[in-house]
């Protein structure tokens, strides 16, 4: 039996960075027909109720029905150390990240944290995440097993490092290739899962390891490849000492076959003109991680400039360097970062980044990120009056965008009224008070 969801529907026919707010489609009395995990129809509620009288009706009143949020860059093994105090990138990795990641060779612990990650992200309305694992194959297995059990679309890969990391967190060029290939062959394309080739970043990979992973990507070019790029100024200086022959940071990937149209480059804050040119030329994607960038003092991402150059841009929490599991909070941080650069992002642009834009960065725009017939039924139901502070501001709104914006800026898991993943309603924990 089909399900019929009623509420305010919000979706996108185009990129609002190019087309403005008119790229959005808002129906204050809309409906979505869901069956067999897919969106089968959309339209005015009255019309769909008449056309499908047998459907189970879920009336969400004035809540907004949107495509589920898509988090394009997280580190699920850092879930337990989110909001760790006082370090910049390299010290943060050594002090907090690497000791925690050492634990993920234990399948039971990896499973515990993977389950916790999905519980937290789903509670915040995120239905797809693209994650780094650790060097341990067990961490990848745990992540995908938990995603598969929940019927989620999810992406991840074994994080490869063979230098500048502690004993127990280093692999080798050949083992990185072998482990990644074995995991790719096991998981890629299973149900709603995708494997992502994952060198952590050039400072923790030798040229030989980058070359091996470039060879694996050449064998499987349909897969995504994710890594980090130009996050902090001192990181770039360190990289130049390790790769003195490189023209710039991106060249350390390009030289080893790790630059391409299915490349996903996290942060990308301090880019050289050549790097921007090459990313645009190959149609690679970059991922904006605003809460992380402010939390560990990385810098201000040039969203408007990179969008003007035609780059595909995703949005991400980057937990645990990022300080929130919420894509609402991440949208708010993106707004604040843009304000510091003298740019005021429209609510339509922020919402697009967290849904269709991130889906596009992951090459999944034909499956998720937008509400339309034929798309997978990943849907978040957002209450625009979830707290007294938000409700009193929304009550004064004279437009839909003015009503939505307070939830972007002040919303949290209390705003998430319901989540549907793969056409199934997710059981959420009670909202916090």
C-alpha positions as CSV (number, residue, x, y, z in Angstrom):
1,X,0.0,0.0,0.0
2,X,1.4,3.4,-0.9
3,X,2.0,6.2,1.7
4,X,0.9,9.7,1.1
5,X,2.8,12.4,3.0
6,X,1.0,15.8,3.3
7,X,2.7,19.2,4.2
8,X,4.5,22.0,2.7
9,X,6.7,20.6,-0.1
10,X,10.1,22.1,-1.0
11,X,12.2,20.9,-3.9
12,X,14.4,22.4,-6.6
13,X,14.2,22.4,-10.4
14,X,17.6,24.1,-10.8
15,X,20.6,25.5,-8.9
16,X,19.5,28.6,-7.0
17,X,23.1,30.0,-7.2
18,X,22.5,30.2,-10.9
19,X,18.8,30.8,-11.1
20,X,18.0,32.5,-7.8
21,X,15.2,31.5,-5.4
22,X,12.9,30.8,-8.4
23,X,14.8,27.6,-8.8
24,X,12.9,26.3,-5.8
25,X,9.4,24.8,-5.9
26,X,7.3,25.4,-2.8
27,X,3.7,24.2,-2.4
28,X,2.1,25.2,0.9
29,X,-0.4,22.3,0.5
30,X,1.6,19.7,-1.2
31,X,1.8,15.9,-1.1
32,X,4.3,13.1,-1.9
33,X,3.2,9.6,-2.9
34,X,5.7,6.9,-1.8
35,X,5.7,3.3,-2.7
36,X,8.4,0.6,-2.9
37,X,11.1,2.9,-1.7
38,X,10.5,5.5,-4.4
39,X,8.6,8.7,-4.9
40,X,5.8,7.9,-7.3
41,X,4.0,11.2,-7.6
42,X,4.0,14.8,-6.2
43,X,1.5,17.6,-6.4
44,X,-1.3,19.4,-4.6
45,X,-2.5,17.5,-1.6
46,X,-6.2,17.6,-2.7
47,X,-5.3,16.2,-6.2
48,X,-3.2,13.3,-4.8
49,X,-5.7,12.4,-2.1
50,X,-8.4,12.1,-4.8
51,X,-6.2,10.1,-7.2
52,X,-4.9,7.7,-4.5
53,X,-7.8,7.1,-2.0
54,X,-6.2,3.8,-0.9
55,X,-3.0,5.4,0.3
56,X,-2.1,5.6,4.0
57,X,-2.1,9.3,4.8
58,X,0.5,11.0,7.0
59,X,-0.6,14.6,7.6
60,X,2.2,16.7,8.8
61,X,0.2,19.9,8.7
62,X,2.4,23.0,8.1
63,X,5.7,21.1,8.5
64,X,8.0,21.2,5.5
65,X,8.6,18.0,3.5
66,X,12.1,18.1,1.9
67,X,14.6,15.7,0.4
68,X,16.6,14.3,3.3
69,X,19.8,16.1,4.1
70,X,23.0,14.8,2.5
71,X,26.3,15.1,4.5
72,X,29.1,15.0,1.9
73,X,32.1,14.6,4.3
74,X,32.2,13.1,7.7
75,X,34.5,10.9,9.8
76,X,32.3,8.5,11.6
77,X,35.2,7.2,13.8
78,X,35.4,10.7,15.3
79,X,31.8,10.6,16.6
80,X,32.9,10.0,20.2
81,X,35.5,12.8,20.2
82,X,33.4,15.6,18.6
83,X,33.8,19.0,20.3
84,X,37.3,18.2,21.7
85,X,38.9,21.4,22.9
86,X,41.6,23.7,21.7
87,X,43.7,22.3,18.9
88,X,44.4,23.2,15.3
89,X,44.5,20.5,12.6
90,X,47.8,18.7,13.0
91,X,47.8,18.8,16.8
92,X,44.1,17.9,16.8
93,X,44.8,14.8,14.7
94,X,47.7,13.7,17.0
95,X,45.9,14.5,20.3
96,X,42.4,13.3,19.6
97,X,41.8,11.6,16.3
98,X,44.6,9.1,15.9
99,X,44.3,7.7,19.5
100,X,40.5,7.2,18.9
101,X,41.0,5.7,15.5
102,X,43.4,3.1,16.9
103,X,40.3,1.5,18.6
104,X,38.6,0.6,15.3
105,X,40.4,-2.6,14.7
106,X,37.9,-4.0,17.2
107,X,34.8,-4.9,15.2
108,X,32.6,-4.6,18.3
109,X,33.7,-1.0,18.9
110,X,33.5,-0.1,15.2
111,X,30.0,-1.4,15.1
112,X,29.0,0.5,18.3
113,X,30.2,3.8,16.9
114,X,28.8,3.2,13.4
115,X,25.4,2.6,15.0
116,X,25.7,5.7,17.1
117,X,26.7,7.8,14.1
118,X,23.6,6.7,12.1
119,X,21.3,7.2,15.2
120,X,22.6,10.8,15.6
121,X,22.6,11.8,11.9
122,X,19.1,10.4,11.3
123,X,17.8,12.2,14.3
124,X,19.0,15.4,12.6
125,X,17.3,14.6,9.3
126,X,20.4,13.4,7.5
127,X,19.6,10.4,5.3
128,X,22.9,10.0,3.3
129,X,26.4,10.4,4.6
130,X,29.8,10.1,2.9
131,X,32.3,9.0,5.5
132,X,36.0,8.3,6.0
133,X,36.6,5.1,8.0
134,X,40.0,4.2,9.5
135,X,42.8,2.1,8.1
136,X,41.0,-1.0,9.5
137,X,38.8,-3.0,7.1
138,X,36.7,-3.8,10.1
139,X,35.6,-0.1,10.3
140,X,34.4,-0.1,6.7
141,X,32.5,-3.4,7.3
142,X,30.8,-2.0,10.4
143,X,29.8,1.2,8.7
144,X,28.2,-0.5,5.7
145,X,26.6,-3.2,7.8
146,X,24.8,-0.6,9.9
147,X,23.8,1.5,6.8
148,X,22.5,-1.6,5.1
149,X,20.4,-2.7,8.1
150,X,18.7,0.7,8.1
151,X,18.1,0.7,4.3
152,X,20.2,3.9,3.9
153,X,22.1,5.2,0.9
154,X,25.7,5.6,2.3
155,X,29.2,6.0,1.0
156,X,32.6,5.3,2.7
157,X,36.1,4.0,2.3
158,X,39.1,2.7,4.2
159,X,41.3,5.6,5.1
160,X,44.8,5.0,3.8
161,X,47.9,6.3,5.6
162,X,51.4,4.9,5.5
163,X,53.4,7.7,7.1
164,X,53.2,10.5,9.7
165,X,50.8,8.5,11.8
166,X,51.3,6.4,14.9
167,X,52.2,2.7,14.9
168,X,49.0,0.8,14.4
169,X,47.5,3.4,12.1
170,X,49.8,2.9,9.2
171,X,49.3,0.5,6.3
172,X,51.5,0.3,3.2
173,X,51.1,1.1,-0.5
174,X,50.3,-2.5,-1.4
175,X,48.1,-3.3,1.6
176,X,46.2,0.0,1.0
177,X,45.6,-1.1,-2.5
178,X,44.7,-4.7,-1.6
179,X,42.4,-3.8,1.3
180,X,40.6,-1.1,-0.7
181,X,40.1,-3.3,-3.7
182,X,38.7,-6.1,-1.6
183,X,36.3,-3.8,0.2
184,X,35.3,-2.2,-3.0
185,X,34.5,-5.5,-4.6
186,X,32.5,-6.6,-1.5
187,X,30.4,-3.5,-0.9
188,X,30.2,-1.2,-3.9
189,X,26.8,-1.4,-5.5
190,X,25.3,-3.6,-2.7
191,X,21.8,-2.3,-2.0
192,X,22.3,1.5,-1.6
193,X,26.0,1.5,-0.7
194,X,29.0,3.0,-2.6
195,X,32.7,2.5,-1.9
196,X,34.9,5.6,-2.0
197,X,38.7,5.3,-2.5
198,X,40.1,7.2,0.4
199,X,43.7,8.5,0.9
200,X,43.4,10.7,4.0
201,X,45.6,13.4,2.6
202,X,49.0,13.7,1.0
203,X,51.0,14.4,4.2
204,X,50.0,10.9,5.6
205,X,50.6,9.1,2.3
206,X,53.9,8.4,0.6
207,X,54.2,9.0,-3.1
208,X,54.1,5.2,-3.5
209,X,50.8,4.9,-1.7
210,X,49.2,7.7,-3.7
211,X,50.4,6.0,-6.9
212,X,48.9,2.7,-5.8
213,X,45.5,4.4,-5.0
214,X,45.6,6.3,-8.3
215,X,46.1,2.9,-10.0
216,X,43.1,1.5,-8.2
217,X,40.9,4.5,-9.2
218,X,42.0,4.1,-12.8
219,X,40.7,0.5,-12.6
220,X,37.4,1.7,-11.0
221,X,36.8,5.2,-12.4
222,X,33.1,4.9,-11.7
223,X,33.9,5.1,-7.9
224,X,34.3,8.3,-6.1
225,X,37.7,9.2,-4.6
226,X,37.7,11.4,-1.5
227,X,40.5,13.3,0.3
228,X,41.4,16.6,1.9
229,X,42.8,19.7,0.2
230,X,44.3,22.9,1.5
231,X,42.5,23.0,4.8
232,X,45.0,25.1,6.8
233,X,48.0,27.3,6.0
234,X,50.4,25.4,8.3
235,X,49.2,22.1,6.7
236,X,50.1,23.5,3.3
237,X,53.6,24.5,4.5
238,X,54.1,20.9,5.9
239,X,52.9,19.4,2.6
240,X,55.4,21.6,0.7
241,X,58.2,20.2,2.8
242,X,57.1,16.7,2.1
243,X,56.5,17.2,-1.7
244,X,59.1,19.9,-2.7
245,X,58.7,19.1,-6.4
246,X,54.9,19.7,-6.4
247,X,53.5,22.9,-8.0
248,X,50.9,23.1,-5.3
249,X,48.8,20.9,-3.0
250,X,46.5,19.6,-5.7
251,X,49.5,18.6,-7.8
252,X,50.3,16.0,-5.2
253,X,47.1,14.3,-6.2
254,X,47.2,15.1,-9.8
255,X,50.7,13.6,-10.3
256,X,49.5,10.2,-9.0
257,X,46.2,9.9,-10.9
258,X,44.0,11.2,-8.0
259,X,42.4,14.2,-9.8
260,X,39.3,13.5,-11.9
261,X,35.6,14.2,-12.4
262,X,34.7,11.8,-9.5
263,X,37.1,13.4,-7.1
264,X,35.7,14.8,-3.9
265,X,38.0,17.3,-2.2
266,X,37.2,18.3,1.4
267,X,37.7,21.9,2.7
268,X,39.6,23.5,-0.3
269,X,39.9,26.8,1.5
270,X,43.4,28.1,0.6
271,X,43.5,27.3,-3.2
272,X,45.9,28.6,-5.7
273,X,44.6,29.9,-9.0
274,X,46.0,26.9,-10.9
275,X,44.2,24.6,-8.5
276,X,40.9,26.2,-9.0
277,X,41.5,26.1,-12.8
278,X,42.2,22.4,-12.7
279,X,39.4,21.5,-10.4
280,X,37.0,23.3,-12.7
281,X,38.5,21.8,-15.9
282,X,38.1,18.2,-14.7
283,X,34.6,18.9,-13.1
284,X,35.7,17.7,-9.7
285,X,33.7,18.6,-6.5
286,X,34.8,20.4,-3.4
287,X,33.1,20.1,0.0
288,X,32.4,23.1,2.3
289,X,32.7,22.2,6.0
290,X,31.9,25.4,7.8
291,X,31.6,24.3,11.4
292,X,34.9,22.5,11.2
293,X,36.6,25.4,9.5
294,X,35.7,27.8,12.2
295,X,36.0,25.3,15.1
296,X,39.7,24.5,14.3
297,X,40.5,27.9,12.8
298,X,41.1,26.8,9.2
299,X,39.7,29.8,7.3
300,X,36.8,31.1,5.3
301,X,35.7,29.0,2.3
302,X,35.1,31.1,-0.9
303,X,31.7,29.6,-1.8
304,X,30.6,32.4,-4.1
305,X,33.9,32.5,-5.9
306,X,34.0,28.7,-6.5
307,X,30.4,28.5,-7.6
308,X,31.1,31.3,-10.0
309,X,33.8,29.2,-11.5
310,X,31.3,26.4,-12.0
311,X,32.6,24.0,-9.4
312,X,30.2,21.5,-7.9
313,X,30.1,22.2,-4.1
314,X,28.7,20.0,-1.4
315,X,28.0,20.8,2.2
316,X,29.2,18.8,5.2
317,X,29.4,18.6,9.0
318,X,33.0,17.1,8.9
319,X,32.3,15.5,12.3
320,X,34.2,15.2,14.6
321,X,36.3,18.2,13.4
322,X,33.0,19.8,12.8
323,X,31.1,20.7,16.0
324,X,27.6,19.5,15.1
325,X,25.8,16.5,13.6
326,X,23.1,18.9,12.3
327,X,22.9,20.0,8.7
328,X,20.7,22.9,10.0
329,X,23.6,24.1,12.1
330,X,25.9,23.5,9.2
331,X,23.7,25.7,6.9
332,X,23.8,28.4,9.6
333,X,27.6,28.2,9.8
334,X,27.8,28.4,6.0
335,X,25.6,31.6,6.2
336,X,27.9,33.1,8.9
337,X,31.1,32.3,6.9
338,X,29.7,33.9,3.8
339,X,28.7,37.0,5.8
340,X,32.3,37.3,6.9
341,X,33.2,37.3,3.2
342,X,30.6,40.0,2.5
343,X,28.1,37.7,1.0
344,X,24.5,37.0,2.2
345,X,23.4,33.5,1.1
346,X,19.6,33.1,0.4
347,X,17.8,30.4,2.4
348,X,17.1,28.7,-1.0
349,X,20.9,28.4,-1.6
350,X,21.6,27.1,1.9
351,X,18.9,24.4,1.7
352,X,20.0,23.4,-1.8
353,X,23.5,22.9,-0.6
354,X,22.4,20.6,2.1
355,X,20.2,18.5,-0.3
356,X,20.6,18.7,-4.1
357,X,24.0,20.4,-4.0
358,X,25.5,17.7,-1.8
359,X,23.9,15.0,-3.9
360,X,25.3,16.5,-7.0
361,X,28.8,16.6,-5.4
362,X,28.5,12.8,-4.8
363,X,27.2,12.2,-8.4
364,X,23.9,11.0,-6.9
365,X,21.6,13.8,-8.2
366,X,19.6,11.3,-10.2
367,X,18.7,9.3,-7.0
368,X,18.6,11.6,-4.0
369,X,18.6,15.3,-3.0
370,X,15.4,16.3,-4.7
371,X,11.8,15.5,-4.4
372,X,10.5,14.3,-7.8
373,X,8.8,11.2,-9.2
374,X,11.4,8.5,-9.8
375,X,13.7,9.6,-7.0
376,X,14.5,7.5,-3.9
377,X,12.1,8.3,-1.0
378,X,14.5,9.9,1.4
379,X,12.5,12.6,3.1
380,X,12.8,14.8,6.1
381,X,9.8,16.5,7.8
382,X,10.8,19.8,9.3
383,X,8.8,21.7,12.0
384,X,9.1,25.4,11.5
385,X,7.9,26.1,15.1
386,X,10.1,23.7,17.0
387,X,11.1,26.0,19.8
388,X,9.4,29.1,21.3
389,X,12.2,31.3,20.0
390,X,11.8,30.0,16.4
391,X,8.0,30.0,16.6
392,X,7.7,33.6,17.7
393,X,10.0,34.7,14.8
394,X,8.3,32.5,12.2
395,X,4.9,34.0,13.2
396,X,6.0,37.4,11.9
397,X,7.2,36.0,8.5
398,X,5.7,37.5,5.4
399,X,7.0,34.8,3.0
400,X,7.9,31.1,3.1
401,X,11.7,31.9,3.1
402,X,11.3,34.3,6.0
403,X,9.5,31.5,7.9
404,X,12.2,28.9,7.0
405,X,15.2,31.0,7.8
406,X,14.9,31.0,11.7
407,X,14.9,27.2,11.6
408,X,18.1,27.2,9.5
409,X,19.7,29.6,12.0
410,X,18.4,28.2,15.3
411,X,17.1,24.7,14.5
412,X,18.4,21.5,15.9
413,X,17.1,17.9,16.2
414,X,13.8,19.2,17.8
415,X,12.9,20.6,14.4
416,X,13.1,17.1,12.8
417,X,9.5,15.8,13.1
418,X,10.0,12.7,11.0
419,X,12.4,11.0,8.7
420,X,11.7,8.6,5.8
421,X,14.6,6.6,4.4
422,X,14.2,4.4,1.4
423,X,10.4,4.8,1.7
424,X,10.3,3.6,5.3
425,X,9.5,5.8,8.3
426,X,12.5,5.9,10.7
427,X,11.9,5.5,14.4
428,X,13.6,8.6,15.9
429,X,14.7,9.0,19.5
430,X,12.6,11.5,21.6
431,X,13.6,15.1,20.8
432,X,15.7,16.9,23.3
433,X,14.1,19.5,25.6
